[in-house]
Amino acid sequence: MGHALVTGFHRFHSYAGHPGKDGANFAYTEIGRLLDESSEVRARPHDMVELFRSDEAAREALTGCDVVVATVGPHAYLYFHLRERLGLDFRIVRDARTALWNGYLQQEALSAPYVRPGDVLYHSSRYSLALYSLLFPGLAASTQAVCYPLTRWFPGELAGSWTGSGGKGPTRVGFVGRLTDDKNHAQAVSLQRELHRRAPGAFELVAIGEGPRRAGRAQEEPPVPGYTWLPPVDRARLWREYREMDVLFFPSTSSLETFGRVLVEASFIGTPVMASTHAATSELLPAESLLPTALRTDTEFTTHLAARLGDVDVAHAADLLVAKAVPPAGRGHRYYADHDDLLLSLIRGEAKERSAFDLEPTPVQRAFLGRLGMRGLDIPDRDGADRMIDALRRSFTALHQRGTPRHLATLALLLARSGYRRKTAEFIRKNVFHGEDFSNIGGVDLQLSHLIGFEPRFTIAPVAPGEDACSAN
């Protein structure tokens, strides 16, 4: 092994008022820990916001870095801009954590003119890699990988420890994630309602996640017998919940979805899963786990809003549960077992062939991508990207200077330029009163897109005659 590469990165911390960590928050925190602990790199942490106080501060932090690992949400384009602005030569290792959503699409559009040989884009799933390769053909000339070093942090003593509810009392169905429309939470409520109708008292459904201020039908209709909501719980409690579920219900068809961390956590414990066919489910789960999923073909979706792209067949899920036809547990966690080593190899510039992980999309993923139509995803030239990023970096800095005239002026500018004023007003409330910063993925990054008019839109074409719209193969 050669000398340890000097590796710059932002030591990621969620802001104190964050309502509940998502997969990206965990990922960036864990990657920072990996870099801090590894003897294969010389960790040089910095503060992303401080880099933009002045060119001198950025030069001091980044000069001498061999590589910078972007652990800052969808803001890696700022590193590309700084590298050119300051005349530095470090490589950049960045990631994509969401799919059909402004943040990381904007990152890639703005980064594209600056990408050099040796720069890396890594993904959490084959689905994500295939999607970005489709939307950004220029990536074919650069290094991409599927890499997510998450299992390093799983408690080894709990591997394969699933017990289920023990056969005493109701069959326990779990839902883990945001209680939102794009995560198809309402379908979890509908499933419990249907199960109670068919077999009163025989099933219970526990939903764990951020909510329930607007938790859909659970709040708007009479309580469903057997449905329980738990706010986000600590990791130890969540592992226990996985162990005691009889099955995890994952109906999400969110436009954000690239992965489904809960699927890998469940497979690590040995918890069976019933899921939609969307995003990475078909690469992480056995075919028996996948429910027929009908996509919405009558809507033009904006990448500015998290959207529900379809619905699973709740009646079919109920049929399986009542018949006790629980699928086998997935093995998705095994694909990621050595990804801490893989990430370190990408940092070293050693792009390895991964025999344990076929990078081709699954047939169901390929069929979905073939039906996807995108407009408004424009790649600027270098001069255009310079102008856009220069405007964004000033606002990015101002949004982290709370209480200053620049901060307040930037909030006013965002509201004036917003195409979604209610959403922007909610961001302003959280920024002013709760200190929201860029660690809330979908906050600062989404609002900045208003300033450059970045809002691609997409549609899903109807299925071709003779094809199965709900195929789970």
N, C-alpha and C positions, 0 to 999 in steps of 0.2 A: 504494500500500500504506500502511496506517495505521502507528501506532507498534507496535514489537515487543512482543508480550504477555509479561508476566512469567510464566514457566512453571516451576512446581515439579515435581520428580520425584526419585525415589530413584535414586542412581547404583548400578545393580545389579552385584554381584560374586558369583560362585559361591563358596561356602565352599571352603577349601583342600582338604578331603578329598573333594570331590564326585567320584564315580567316573567320570563322563562326561557332558558337557553334552548336553542334549536341545534340541529346537526352541525351547522357551520360554526357556531360558537364553540361547540365541543372540539371540532376539528382544528381550529386555529389555536386554541389553548393547548391541545395535545401535541400539535406539531412544534409549538414553542418549547414544550417540555422535552420532546425528543431531541431537538437541536441543543438545548441546554445540557442534556445528559450525555450526548454522544461524544465519544473520543475521536470520531472520524471527521469532525468539523471543529473549527475554532469559532465559537458562537460570538457574534458581535451584535447584541440587541440594540435597537434604537427606538425612538418614539416617532411614529409616522407624522403626527401633527407638527412636532418640532422641526422636522425636515423642511417644512415650508415657512418657518419663521424668517429664514434668510438663506441665500445661496451658500454663505459661509458655514452655516450650521449643517446644511445638507452635505457639503463637501467634506467637512470634518467627520461626519458619521459614515459616509459611504466610500471615501477614498481608501484604497487598500483592500476592499472587499473583492473576493474572487467571484462570489455569487450572492445574490439577494433572493431570499425566499419570501414571496408575497403572502403574508398572513394577515391581510388587512381587508378582507371582504373583496368586493368587485372594484378595487381601486388600484390594481396593478399598473394601469396605464400611467399613473403618476410616477412610478419608478422608471418606466420607459422614457418619459418626458425628462425627468431629472438626469438620466444617463446621458441623453443627448445634450441637454442644456449645459451640463457641467463637463462634458467631454470625458466621461469615465468609461470603463470597459468591462464592468462586471457582467456576468450572465444573470438572467432573471428566470426563476422558476415560479410559475403562477398556476392557479387552479381555476376551475369553473365549478360552482356549487349549486347553481340553479339552471333551469333549462330555458323555457320560453318566457323569459322575464327580463326586464330592462337591464338590471344591474350588470350581470356578467356578459350579456350581449353587448352592452355599451363598452364594457372593458375591452372585449375582443375587437370591436370596431375601431376604437381609439388606439389600441396597441398595435394593430396590424401594420401600419406604415413603419414602425420602428423595430419590428422583430428581427433579430440577428440569428445566424447559425449558433447553436448552443443554447438558445433560450428554449424553455420547456413549458408546455401546457399539460397539466395532468388532470384527470377526471376521476370521479368516484365510481363510474360504471361504464360498461360498454355502450349503453344507451346514450350517455352524455357524450362520449367520444364520437359516436356515429352522428349525433345531432349536430355538434359543432363542426364536424368535418363537412357535413352537408351545407350548413349555413355559411361557413367561411372556407371556401375552396383553397385559399392561400395557405391554410394550415397544412396542406399536403406536403409542403416543402419544409416543414419544421418538425421538431420532436414532440410527440404526444404519447401519453401513457395512461393506463388505468392504475390508479394508486390511491389507497386510503389506509394509512397506518393506524387503524382504530383498535384492532383487537389486542394490541400491546397493553392497553389499559383496562382490559376486561379482567375481572377477578377469576383467576384460573381455577380456584376451588369450586366455582359454580358451573363450570362447563358440563353440559349434559345433565344438569340437576333437576330437570323438569319433573314435577309430580302431578300437575293438574290440581283440581280441587279435591281430589281424593275419593270421588264417588259419593260423598256425603253431601246432601243438599243439592241445590240447583247446579246445572252445568254452567261454568263461568266463562263468558266471552269477554275479551278485552279489546279496548280501542285505545291506542296511544298516539297522541299528536294534538295539534291545534283543533279546537272545536269550531271549525270554520266550514264554509260551503265548499271551498276548493279541496279540502281534505275529505269531502263527502261525509262529514260527521252526521248530517241528517239521515243518511242511510244506515248508520249504526243505530240511531234511535228507531228508524223504521224496522230494522231487523228485530230489535227487542220487542217492538209492538207486535210483529207478526209471530214471533216465537211464543209470546204470551197468549196470543189468540189461539194458537194451535195446541199449546201445552201449558196451561196456566200454572205458574209456580215452578216449572221445570228448568227455566233458564234465567240467568241474570247477566246484565251487561254493565261493565265498569269502564267508563271513559276517563282517561287520565290525560290532562293537558290544559293549556292556557284557555281560559274562559271563565264563566259562561255569559259574559255581558251580552254577547250576541251569538249565543250558541245554537241558533236555529230553532227548530221545532221543539227542542227540549224546554225552551223558555216560553214559546208562543202558544203551546197547546197544553192540555192537562198532562200531568206527570204520567209517564209510562211505567207501569208496574215492573219492578225488577231492574230499572235503569238507575245507575248511580254515577255521579260525576265527582272526580277528585281533581283538585288543582295540581299543578306540577309538583312532583314529589322528589325527594333526594335519590341519589343513585342506588343506595342500599335498598330503599323501599321499592324502587322500580324493578330491580332484579328479583325481589321477592314476588312482586306482582306477576312478572313473566313466569316464574316457577309455578304459580298457583292458578294461572289461566288454563282452561281446557283448550282454548284456541284463541289466537289473536286475529281480529278482524281488521283488515287494512284495505278499505275501499277507495283510497285516495286516487283521484285522477287529476291532481293539481298540475297546473301548467308549470309550477316551480320545480316539480319533482325530477330529480336525477338519480336518486338512490333509494332512500328508505332505510335510514340507520336502524330503525326499530326492527326491520326484517332481519338484519344481521345479528342484532342483540337477541332476538327471539330464537334464531337458529343456534346461536351459541349455547343458550339454555336448553334447547331441544323442544321449544314450544311450537306446536303446529300452527299454521297460518292459513287463513282464507283471504285472498287478495284480488284486486283488480288486475287486469293484464297490462296496466299502464307502466311506462318508464322502465325501471330495472327489475320489476317483479319476475319477469319471465327468465331472467338470468340468475336470480337468487333463490328461486323457489321451484319445487317440483311441479309438473303440469297439473297434478291433482289439487294443488292449492289455488289455481287460477280460476276465477269466476267469470262467466260471460260478461263482457263489458261493452256497452253501446256508447259510441262517441257522438258528440254533438256536431252535426254537420250543417246546422242552420244559423250559425253565429260567426261573426268576425270578432276575434278576440284581440284585445290590446295587451301588449307585453308590460304595460304599466300596472296592471291589476292581476292579482292571483286569481286564476279562473278554474272552475270545475269543468273539465273537458268531456266528461261523460258520467255514466252511472253503471254500477254493477247490478246484476240480477239478484235482488234481495230475496225473492221467492225461492230461487235456486239455492242460495246460501241456507235459507231456513229448511229446505228439503234435506240438505245434507246433514245439518245439525240434528234435526229431529230423528233422522235415520241413523245417527251416530256414525256417519261416514266422514270421520275426521281425517284429513290428509296426513301423510308422513311429515315429519319435521324437515325443514330445509337444511341445506348444508352451505349456505352462502358465506358463513363466517370463515370457512376453510380457504376460500379464494384470497382472503386478505391476511392470512396468517403471517406472512413474512414481508408485509408491505412497509414496515419501518425500514428494513434493509433496502427495499426497492426505492423508497424516497431518497435515502442517503446515496444510492447509486445514481439517481437522477441528478442530485446536487453535484456529485463528482463528475457529471458529464458522461456517465457510462450507461447508455441506453441499452438495456438487456432485452433479449427475447424472452417472453414469459411463457414457457411451455405449460405452466399450470393454469393459465388464464387465456383462453381463446378470445381475441379482441374483436371478432366479428359480431355484429348485432344478431339477436335471435330472429327467427322468422316473424314473430309478432311485432317486434320492434321495427324490422325492415318494412313491414306492411304499413305501420303507422307513419313512418318517415316518408313513405311513398305517397301518402295522402296529404301531407303537410304542404300548405302554400303560404309563403311569407312575402310581405311587401314592406318597403320602407326601411330595410336593413342595409343602409348605405355605408360603404367604407370610404372615409375621407382620404385625400392625399396627404402628404407630409405637412404641407403648409396649412391645410384645413385642420388637421389634427392638432398642430401647434396652437392655432388660434383657439380651438375649442378647449383644449386642456389648460391653456393659460387662464381662460375665464373660469373654468371649473376649480382650479387649484386655489384661486383667490377666494372663491366662495367656500370651498372646503375648509380653508384655514379660518375664515371668519366665523363659520358655524361652530368652531371649537374655542372661540374667544367670547364666552358667555358674558352678557351684560355690557359689552362695549358697544359704541355707536356702530362699528362695522357689523357686529353680530346682529343687531336689531335691523340695520338697513338690509342685510342679506335675507333675513326672514321676511321682510316686507317685499323684497324683490321676488322671492320664491312664490309668495302668495299671489303677486300680481301676474306672474308668468305661468302659473299653474293651470293645467287643463283639468285638474281634479281638486278643486278648492277645498272641499270638505276633508279630503285625505291630507292635503297640505296643512290645513288648520289643525288637524289632529297631531301631525308631526310637530308643528310649532308648539302646541301645548305640552307635548312630552319633552321637547327640547328645552323649553323655558322652565318648566316646573319639575321635571324629573332628570334633567341632565342628559337626555339621549344624545349619544354621539355615534360615530360611524360603526361602532361594534354591534349596533342593531341592524343587521343586514335587511335592506328594504326601507331604511329610513333616509339617511343623508344621501346615499347613492341614488335612490329613486327620485328624490326631490331635485338633485342636481341635473337630472336628465331634462327637466323643463327648460333649463337655461340654454340648451343647445338643440332643443326640439327633437330629441331622440325618442321615438315611440313607434317601433315596428308593430305591425299587426299581422295576424295569421288566421287561416281557415283550415278546416279539416274536410277534405273532399268526401262525398258519399262513397260507400264501398262499391266497387265495380260489380256488375251483374254476375252472379254465379260464385262470388267470393263470400266468405263468412265474416261478417262485420265484427263478430264477437270471438273470433278465434283465439284460443289460448295455447296454441301449439308453437 
